[in-house]
Each structure stands twice: as structure tokens, then as C-alpha cells.
């Protein structure tokens, strides 16, 4: 389907979206779904997720192994695909102990909370269209509610309790720091994520997942709400504590973070919860921005929807979800970990303000499409322009103030004593200092060449002796 055709379909669907906005009930029909069938579907979703986790762990280890020029797991099973199961059984038989200073009850509950809550999100994700099970016609979805997306966000917030309780109850410093970091990440980036999803709610007219998927039958929301999609992708990486935002588990800073003191199966629960959360945020992105279980490129129009109806929708949904899983793996294999202060500053000073401006623009566009503005279109346009101009001027003023402050800093001294304060201080670019081992050894100050630090590097050169930097540029 071409872009022009999609835009035409979007224009024709505008009245339909206005109707959806007033419809409080989800599109999915569960009237022919008995309670035991809902339990059976929940069991199928659990098995589906567990199989996905086993495969993605193997896939991640193999891909990153190739990226690092090593084979990856290749011993247990064909191509090493059974290595994940072997590691799981190994963790089951490892010794389980509780640290002496730990709060035993909270220490035990924390991994259960983190692992169990991760599955809640899939209870309201539509994995496919309507199918027939045991003679009953039912959606390929456990349930749906008018505020389904908020339920997923709430479950993600409850999962953060598992991390902070694990850090606090371990009775150790590093887990506590990891738990605090994880909580700060979730609070900060759930705000930006929630604001980004407001654009989807405005376009779909509902927070029900089945209604949102149905509203994307003409055109996926990734096109009109592309900025929201970008913000959501950034936030979902931060929410799941994955590289480059795995600051709650920074090995070089806080050992293993909140799960440092957890052995065996308790550690496996955190590990399982992390990967299930990855699938949850990927499934939510697929539902909100990529049309859910609908076939791409207009393939659903072929043969009266034979390529997307029934169980075929599950295939399309899984394929879209795995695009995001590949993205997670690619990020882990290519990007370094960011600094904690940079990550938090980026969320509070850029993502949240930028998303607020975007929501104002989307609200104006949707108001104009459904006729909400009426005769006040010109006034609304002027208001939006003024708001954007004020924000742009504020950003420019902030940038100019920072530049003036940087220029007003005192110049860097050309020569320093690295031990003046009692502790060795590394040189700044452009500074010179004497070799510390020669200080106080009887060498006169004028007889020893100074060591100069090249601009932008941390290396030093003595006199005119060549170094690796000077030889190779």
C-alpha cells in the first residue's frame, strides 16, 4: 500500500476515529469466552512467552558472539540452542543462601515480584484476531479493558518494587545503589513514556488495546506519531535496564546492582523478568505503533483478509515483536554504557519537555480533524505557534547562558603541581607537569623537560620523544 493510499485511507477514517473516541467499550468481543477458556489462553500465553525467552537468550548470545568474533554457545544441542535450558537447570541446583544482614521475608519476595509482575502486561495484549477454540469463537487475547494500556504501565511500575526491595533487603551497599538507580530510571522514563503514548490515545480515541489495533487498519500510528514512537523506543530501553541504559546493573560501578546478593533460582527470576519485560514493551510497541497483528504492506486486503485473520495474525505479531528484540540485541553489542547523570539529565531536560510540545501539536491536529476547534482554528494555530516560539526562545536562552558561562571560566594554568592538594591530580589538556617520580629526587627544576599533555588526549609527551599518538596521528 503506497503512502498516498494510506493517507487517503486515514482521511476517510477520521469520522470513524471520532466515533471510536466516544466508544468506551473495547472492540474485542469476549461474550463467547467461558472462564475456563480464559485460563487456557493464559496458559498458552505463558508457554508462548517462555519459549520466546529461551530462544531470544540463545539468539542474543550467538549474535553478540559473532559481533565479538567468537562462536558463542555451540556445545549443547544443535547450534547450541539447548544451552539456555542447561543454564536454567544449573541455576536450579545451585545453593540458595540468604545474607546475614538481609531482611529474609522481603529478600525472598523481591525476585518473585519482579518475575511474576512481568507477565501481567501480556494479559491485555491482542496476539491475533478472532479464532475458534473448543467450539467457542474468542479473540486471541486473554482480556481487554477500557484502560488497558494504563494497566501495562501500572504493572511496569509495580515491577520496580521488586528491584528496590531487592536492593534494600540485601543489607549491602551495592544492591541498594542498584535499587535506587532502577527506581529513579522507572520514575523518570515512565513519565516520558506516558506522555508519548498520549498521542496514540488521541489518534485512536481509546486506551483499549483491541480498539487501538482496529484503528490502525487503514494506517499504522508510527506514521502520524513517529516522534512518539522514537520517544517510546528510548524509554523502553531505559525501562528494561538494557544497554546502553543498564545503569542499575553496572558491573564496573556497582558489581551487579540490585541482584548482587542473589544466587541460584532467585537470580534466575530476575533474569527471567528482564527478558519477559523486553517482550512486554516490544509487544506494546507493536500494538500501539505497528498495527498489532495486522499484516503489513496491505497484505491483509488479499483474499478477504486470509493472510491476517485467525492464527495468521499471531505470526505477524511475533515477527514485528522480534524486530524490537533484534534491536535490543544490536544495542547491547554496539553501544557502551552511558553515565548515570547523563541518562537522567537526558530524560528530564530533553525527553519530557520535547514530548510535552509534541503532545500540544498532536492535540491541535486531532482537534482540527474531528472539528473540535470549530471556528477557533486561527486562534488555536496562533496559540500553538506562540507556545512553540516561547519554548524555542527558552532553549536558545539556556544554550546562550551555558556558552557564556563556559567562556567566563578562568583559564587553565599552563603548569601545575599534581601533589599540591595532597593527592595526585591528572593534568588537563594543555597543561604541563613534571614526572611525579622525579619530584623531590634532587633533580633541579630547569634540568628536566616538562611533560606536556596534548589537547583532547590523556597521554603525555616528554621533550620531543615520539609516542604512539605522534607516530600514527
C-alpha positions as CSV (number, residue, x, y, z in Angstrom):
1,X,0.0,0.0,0.0
2,X,1.5,3.3,-1.0
3,X,1.8,6.3,1.2
4,X,-0.8,8.3,-0.8
5,X,-3.3,5.4,-0.5
6,X,-2.6,5.2,3.3
7,X,-3.1,9.0,3.7
8,X,-6.4,8.7,1.8
9,X,-7.5,5.9,4.0
10,X,-6.5,7.9,7.0
11,X,-8.6,10.9,5.9
12,X,-11.6,8.6,5.3
13,X,-11.1,7.0,8.7
14,X,-11.2,10.3,10.6
15,X,-15.0,10.2,11.2
16,X,-14.6,6.6,12.3
17,X,-12.0,7.6,14.8
18,X,-14.3,10.3,16.2
19,X,-16.9,7.5,16.8
20,X,-14.2,5.4,18.5
21,X,-13.4,8.3,20.8
22,X,-16.9,8.1,22.2
23,X,-17.0,4.3,22.5
24,X,-15.9,3.2,25.9
25,X,-16.1,-0.5,25.3
26,X,-13.2,-2.4,23.7
27,X,-13.6,-3.8,20.2
28,X,-12.7,-7.4,21.3
29,X,-15.8,-9.5,22.0
30,X,-15.5,-12.0,24.9
31,X,-19.1,-12.9,25.1
32,X,-18.5,-16.4,23.9
33,X,-15.4,-17.0,26.1
34,X,-16.1,-19.1,29.3
35,X,-13.8,-18.7,32.3
36,X,-12.0,-22.0,31.7
37,X,-11.2,-20.9,28.2
38,X,-9.6,-17.7,29.5
39,X,-7.5,-19.8,31.9
40,X,-6.4,-22.0,28.9
41,X,-5.5,-18.9,26.9
42,X,-3.5,-17.6,29.9
43,X,-1.6,-20.9,30.0
44,X,-0.9,-20.7,26.2
45,X,0.4,-17.2,26.6
46,X,2.7,-18.3,29.4
47,X,4.1,-21.2,27.3
48,X,4.4,-18.8,24.4
49,X,6.5,-16.3,26.4
50,X,8.7,-19.0,28.0
51,X,9.6,-20.4,24.6
52,X,10.3,-16.9,23.3
53,X,12.6,-16.2,26.3
54,X,14.5,-19.4,25.7
55,X,15.0,-18.6,22.0
56,X,15.9,-15.0,22.5
57,X,18.6,-15.7,25.1
58,X,20.2,-18.2,22.7
59,X,19.8,-15.7,19.8
60,X,21.4,-12.9,21.8
61,X,24.4,-14.9,22.9
62,X,25.0,-16.2,19.3
63,X,24.7,-12.8,17.7
64,X,26.8,-11.0,20.2
65,X,29.4,-13.8,19.9
66,X,29.6,-13.2,16.2
67,X,29.8,-9.4,16.7
68,X,32.8,-10.1,19.1
69,X,34.4,-12.6,16.6
70,X,33.7,-15.7,18.7
71,X,31.3,-18.6,18.1
72,X,29.0,-18.2,21.1
73,X,27.3,-21.2,22.8
74,X,27.6,-24.2,20.5
75,X,28.0,-27.2,22.7
76,X,24.6,-28.3,24.0
77,X,22.2,-29.2,21.2
78,X,22.3,-28.2,17.5
79,X,24.0,-24.8,17.2
80,X,24.0,-24.6,21.0
81,X,20.2,-24.0,21.2
82,X,19.9,-26.1,24.3
83,X,22.4,-24.0,26.2
84,X,19.7,-21.8,27.8
85,X,17.9,-24.9,29.2
86,X,21.2,-26.2,30.5
87,X,21.9,-22.9,32.3
88,X,18.4,-22.9,33.7
89,X,18.8,-26.4,35.2
90,X,22.2,-25.4,36.5
91,X,20.7,-22.4,38.4
92,X,18.0,-24.6,39.8
93,X,20.6,-26.9,41.5
94,X,22.8,-24.1,42.8
95,X,23.0,-23.5,46.6
96,X,20.5,-21.0,47.9
97,X,21.6,-18.8,50.8
98,X,20.4,-15.6,52.5
99,X,23.0,-13.0,53.5
100,X,23.4,-12.4,57.2
101,X,22.2,-8.8,57.2
102,X,19.3,-9.4,54.8
103,X,15.6,-8.9,55.7
104,X,14.6,-12.5,55.0
105,X,10.9,-12.0,54.0
106,X,11.5,-9.0,51.7
107,X,14.6,-10.6,50.3
108,X,12.6,-13.7,49.3
109,X,9.6,-11.7,47.9
110,X,11.6,-9.3,45.8
111,X,12.5,-11.7,43.0
112,X,9.0,-13.2,43.0
113,X,7.5,-9.7,42.5
114,X,10.0,-8.9,39.7
115,X,9.4,-12.2,37.9
116,X,5.7,-12.6,38.3
117,X,4.6,-9.0,37.5
118,X,6.4,-9.1,34.2
119,X,3.8,-11.5,32.8
120,X,0.8,-9.2,33.6
121,X,1.2,-7.0,30.6
122,X,0.5,-9.8,28.1
123,X,-2.9,-10.4,29.7
124,X,-4.3,-7.4,27.7
125,X,-2.1,-7.6,24.5
126,X,-4.0,-8.8,21.4
127,X,-1.8,-11.5,19.8
128,X,-4.2,-12.1,16.9
129,X,-7.7,-11.8,15.6
130,X,-10.7,-14.0,16.4
131,X,-10.1,-17.7,16.5
132,X,-12.1,-20.9,17.3
133,X,-11.1,-22.9,20.4
134,X,-13.1,-25.9,21.5
135,X,-16.2,-24.7,19.6
136,X,-16.0,-21.2,21.0
137,X,-15.3,-18.1,19.0
138,X,-12.9,-15.9,21.0
139,X,-10.2,-13.2,20.4
140,X,-6.6,-14.3,20.7
141,X,-6.3,-12.2,23.8
142,X,-6.9,-13.0,27.4
143,X,-8.9,-9.9,28.3
144,X,-9.3,-6.2,27.5
145,X,-10.4,-3.2,29.5
146,X,-11.1,0.4,28.5
147,X,-7.8,1.5,30.2
148,X,-5.7,-1.5,29.1
149,X,-2.5,0.5,28.3
150,X,-2.6,2.1,31.7
151,X,-2.7,-1.3,33.2
152,X,0.6,-2.2,31.4
153,X,2.2,0.9,32.7
154,X,1.0,0.3,36.2
155,X,2.4,-3.3,36.1
156,X,5.7,-1.9,35.0
157,X,5.7,0.4,37.9
158,X,4.9,-2.4,40.3
159,X,7.8,-4.4,38.9
160,X,10.1,-1.6,40.0
161,X,9.2,-2.5,43.6
162,X,10.9,-5.9,43.1
163,X,14.1,-4.1,42.2
164,X,14.2,-1.5,45.0
165,X,13.1,-4.1,47.6
166,X,15.9,-6.4,46.4
167,X,18.4,-3.7,46.8
168,X,17.2,-2.6,50.3
169,X,16.6,-6.1,51.7
170,X,20.1,-7.4,50.7
171,X,21.8,-5.5,53.5
172,X,24.6,-4.4,51.2
173,X,25.7,-1.1,49.7
174,X,25.9,-2.0,46.0
175,X,22.5,-3.7,45.8
176,X,21.0,-0.6,47.5
177,X,22.6,1.7,45.0
178,X,21.3,-0.5,42.1
179,X,17.8,-0.5,43.5
180,X,17.8,3.3,43.9
181,X,19.0,3.7,40.3
182,X,16.4,1.4,39.0
183,X,13.6,3.2,40.8
184,X,14.8,6.6,39.5
185,X,15.0,5.2,36.0
186,X,11.5,3.9,36.0
187,X,10.0,7.0,37.6
188,X,11.8,9.3,35.1
189,X,11.2,7.4,31.9
190,X,7.7,6.3,32.6
191,X,6.7,10.0,32.6
192,X,8.1,10.5,29.1
193,X,6.7,7.1,28.0
194,X,3.2,8.0,29.2
195,X,3.3,11.4,27.5
196,X,4.4,9.7,24.3
197,X,1.5,7.3,24.4
198,X,-0.9,10.2,24.8
199,X,-0.5,10.8,21.0
200,X,-1.7,7.3,20.3
201,X,-4.7,7.7,22.6
202,X,-5.6,10.9,20.8
203,X,-5.4,9.3,17.4
204,X,-7.2,6.1,18.4
205,X,-9.8,7.7,20.7
206,X,-9.3,4.9,23.3
207,X,-6.9,3.3,25.6
208,X,-8.2,-0.2,24.9
209,X,-5.5,-2.3,23.1
210,X,-8.0,-4.0,20.8
211,X,-9.6,-0.7,19.8
212,X,-6.1,0.8,19.1
213,X,-5.2,-2.1,16.8
214,X,-8.5,-1.8,15.0
215,X,-8.0,1.9,14.5
216,X,-4.7,1.2,12.7
217,X,-6.4,-0.9,9.9
218,X,-6.0,2.0,7.5
219,X,-2.6,3.3,8.5
220,X,-0.2,2.4,11.4
221,X,0.3,5.0,14.1
222,X,4.0,5.0,13.5
223,X,3.5,7.4,10.6
224,X,1.4,10.2,12.2
225,X,3.0,9.7,15.7
226,X,6.6,9.0,14.6
227,X,8.1,11.2,17.3
228,X,6.1,9.4,20.0
229,X,7.4,6.1,18.6
230,X,11.0,7.3,18.9
231,X,10.5,8.5,22.5
232,X,8.8,5.2,23.4
233,X,11.7,3.2,22.0
234,X,14.2,5.2,24.0
235,X,12.1,4.9,27.1
236,X,11.5,1.1,26.7
237,X,15.3,0.5,26.6
238,X,15.6,2.5,29.9
239,X,12.6,0.8,31.5
240,X,14.1,-2.7,30.9
241,X,17.6,-1.8,32.2
242,X,19.3,-2.8,28.9
243,X,22.4,-1.4,27.4
244,X,23.3,1.4,27.0
245,X,21.0,2.2,29.9
246,X,21.7,-0.8,32.3
247,X,22.9,1.5,35.0
248,X,21.1,-0.4,37.7
249,X,23.4,-3.4,37.0
250,X,26.6,-1.5,36.1
251,X,29.3,-4.2,36.6
252,X,32.1,-1.7,36.6
253,X,30.5,0.6,39.2
254,X,28.2,-1.4,41.5
255,X,29.2,-5.1,40.8
256,X,25.7,-6.5,39.8
257,X,23.4,-3.9,41.2
258,X,20.2,-5.0,43.0
259,X,20.7,-8.7,42.3
260,X,24.4,-8.8,43.5
261,X,23.5,-10.9,46.6
262,X,21.0,-13.3,44.9
263,X,22.1,-16.8,44.0
264,X,20.6,-19.7,42.1
265,X,16.9,-19.6,41.2
266,X,16.3,-16.2,42.8
267,X,18.8,-14.7,40.3
268,X,17.1,-16.7,37.6
269,X,13.8,-15.0,38.5
270,X,15.3,-11.5,37.9
271,X,16.9,-12.8,34.7
272,X,13.5,-14.1,33.5
273,X,11.7,-10.9,34.5
274,X,14.1,-8.8,32.5
275,X,13.6,-10.8,29.3
276,X,9.8,-11.0,29.7
277,X,9.8,-7.2,30.3
278,X,11.6,-6.9,27.0
279,X,8.9,-8.9,25.2
280,X,6.2,-6.9,27.0
281,X,7.5,-3.5,25.9
282,X,8.1,-4.9,22.4
283,X,4.6,-6.3,22.2
284,X,3.2,-2.9,23.4
285,X,5.1,-1.1,20.8
286,X,3.8,-3.5,18.1
287,X,0.3,-3.0,19.4
288,X,0.4,0.8,19.6
289,X,2.6,1.8,16.6
290,X,2.9,-1.1,14.1
291,X,-0.7,-2.2,13.7
292,X,-0.6,-5.1,16.1
293,X,-1.5,-8.4,14.5
294,X,-2.5,-6.8,11.1
295,X,-0.4,-7.8,8.1
296,X,2.0,-5.2,6.7
297,X,2.1,-3.7,3.2
298,X,-1.6,-4.1,2.6
299,X,-1.4,-7.9,2.6
300,X,-4.4,-8.1,4.8
301,X,-6.6,-6.9,1.8
302,X,-5.7,-10.1,-0.2
303,X,-8.4,-12.7,-0.3
304,X,-10.7,-11.0,2.2
305,X,-8.0,-11.0,4.9
306,X,-6.9,-14.6,4.6
307,X,-3.3,-13.5,5.4
308,X,-4.1,-11.9,8.7
309,X,-7.3,-13.4,10.1
310,X,-7.3,-16.1,12.7
311,X,-4.0,-17.6,13.7
312,X,-2.1,-15.8,10.9
313,X,-2.3,-12.7,13.0
314,X,-0.1,-14.4,15.6
315,X,2.6,-14.9,13.0
316,X,2.6,-11.3,12.0
317,X,2.6,-10.1,15.6
318,X,5.5,-12.3,16.6
319,X,7.5,-11.2,13.6
320,X,7.0,-7.5,14.4
321,X,7.8,-8.1,18.1
322,X,11.1,-9.8,17.1
323,X,12.1,-6.7,15.2
324,X,12.3,-4.9,18.6
325,X,14.1,-7.9,20.2
326,X,16.7,-7.7,17.4
327,X,17.0,-4.0,18.2
328,X,17.7,-4.8,21.9
329,X,20.4,-7.3,20.9
330,X,22.0,-4.9,18.4
331,X,22.2,-2.1,21.1
332,X,23.9,-4.4,23.6
333,X,26.5,-5.4,21.1
334,X,27.4,-2.0,19.7
335,X,26.9,0.8,22.3
336,X,28.8,1.5,25.6
337,X,27.0,2.2,28.8
338,X,26.1,5.8,29.4
339,X,26.8,7.7,32.6
340,X,24.0,7.8,35.2
341,X,23.9,11.6,35.4
342,X,23.8,11.9,31.5
343,X,20.9,9.4,31.3
344,X,18.8,11.2,34.0
345,X,19.6,14.6,32.5
346,X,18.6,13.5,29.1
347,X,15.2,12.2,30.4
348,X,14.3,15.2,32.5
349,X,15.7,18.1,30.4
350,X,15.0,16.8,26.9
351,X,12.6,13.9,26.5
352,X,9.9,15.2,28.8
353,X,9.8,18.9,27.6
354,X,10.1,17.8,23.9
355,X,7.2,15.3,24.4
356,X,5.0,17.9,26.0
357,X,5.5,20.2,23.0
358,X,4.7,17.3,20.7
359,X,1.5,16.4,22.6
360,X,0.3,20.0,22.2
361,X,0.8,19.8,18.5
362,X,-0.9,16.4,18.2
363,X,-3.8,17.7,20.3
364,X,-4.3,20.6,17.9
365,X,-4.1,18.4,14.8
366,X,-6.6,15.9,16.2
367,X,-8.9,18.7,17.3
368,X,-8.9,20.2,13.8
369,X,-9.5,16.7,12.3
370,X,-12.6,15.9,14.3
371,X,-13.9,19.5,14.2
372,X,-13.4,20.2,17.9
373,X,-11.9,23.6,17.3
374,X,-14.8,24.9,15.3
375,X,-14.4,28.5,14.3
376,X,-11.4,29.0,16.6
377,X,-8.9,27.3,14.2
378,X,-7.0,30.5,13.7
379,X,-6.8,31.3,17.4
380,X,-5.6,27.8,18.1
381,X,-3.0,28.0,15.4
382,X,-1.7,31.3,16.8
383,X,-1.6,29.8,20.3
384,X,0.4,26.7,19.2
385,X,2.9,29.0,17.3
386,X,3.3,31.2,20.3
387,X,3.9,28.2,22.7
388,X,6.5,26.7,20.3
389,X,8.2,30.1,19.9
390,X,8.4,30.6,23.6
391,X,9.9,27.2,24.1
392,X,12.4,27.7,21.3
393,X,13.4,31.1,22.8
394,X,13.8,29.4,26.2
395,X,16.1,26.7,24.8
396,X,18.1,29.3,22.9
397,X,18.5,31.4,26.1
398,X,19.6,28.4,28.0
399,X,22.2,27.5,25.4
400,X,23.5,31.1,25.2
401,X,23.7,31.2,29.0
402,X,25.7,28.0,29.1
403,X,28.0,29.2,26.4
404,X,28.7,32.5,28.2
405,X,29.3,30.6,31.5
406,X,31.8,28.3,29.7
407,X,33.6,31.3,28.2
408,X,33.7,33.1,31.6
409,X,35.6,30.2,33.3
410,X,39.1,31.1,34.4
411,X,41.9,29.9,32.0
412,X,43.6,26.6,32.7
413,X,47.0,27.2,34.3
414,X,49.9,26.2,32.0
415,X,51.8,24.3,34.7
416,X,50.5,22.6,37.8
417,X,51.9,20.7,40.8
418,X,50.0,17.4,40.8
419,X,50.6,16.9,44.5
420,X,49.6,20.4,45.7
421,X,46.4,19.2,47.4
422,X,47.9,16.1,48.9
423,X,46.5,13.8,46.2
424,X,47.7,13.3,42.6
425,X,45.6,15.3,40.2
426,X,45.6,14.3,36.5
427,X,46.5,17.1,34.1
428,X,44.0,19.0,31.9
429,X,44.5,19.3,28.2
430,X,47.2,21.9,27.5
431,X,48.8,21.7,31.0
432,X,52.4,20.6,31.7
433,X,53.7,18.9,34.8
434,X,56.9,17.2,35.9
435,X,57.2,13.4,36.1
436,X,55.9,12.5,39.6
437,X,58.7,10.0,40.2
438,X,61.3,12.8,39.8
439,X,59.8,15.2,42.2
440,X,61.9,15.6,45.3
441,X,64.8,13.4,44.0
442,X,67.4,16.1,43.7
443,X,66.9,16.9,40.1
444,X,66.8,20.7,39.5
445,X,63.7,22.1,38.1
446,X,65.3,23.5,35.0
447,X,67.2,20.4,34.0
448,X,64.3,18.1,33.4
449,X,62.0,18.6,30.4
450,X,58.3,19.0,31.3
451,X,55.6,16.6,30.2
452,X,53.0,18.2,28.0
453,X,49.5,17.0,27.6
454,X,48.2,17.1,24.1
455,X,44.8,18.7,23.5
456,X,42.0,16.3,23.7
457,X,44.1,13.3,24.9
458,X,45.1,11.9,28.2
459,X,48.6,11.0,27.1
460,X,51.8,12.9,27.8
461,X,55.0,13.5,25.9
462,X,58.4,14.2,27.3
463,X,60.5,16.6,25.3
464,X,60.5,15.6,21.7
465,X,60.4,11.8,22.1
466,X,57.9,10.2,19.7
467,X,54.9,8.4,21.0
468,X,52.2,6.2,19.5
469,X,49.9,9.3,19.1
470,X,52.6,11.3,17.3
471,X,53.7,8.4,15.1
472,X,50.2,7.3,14.0
473,X,48.3,10.5,14.3
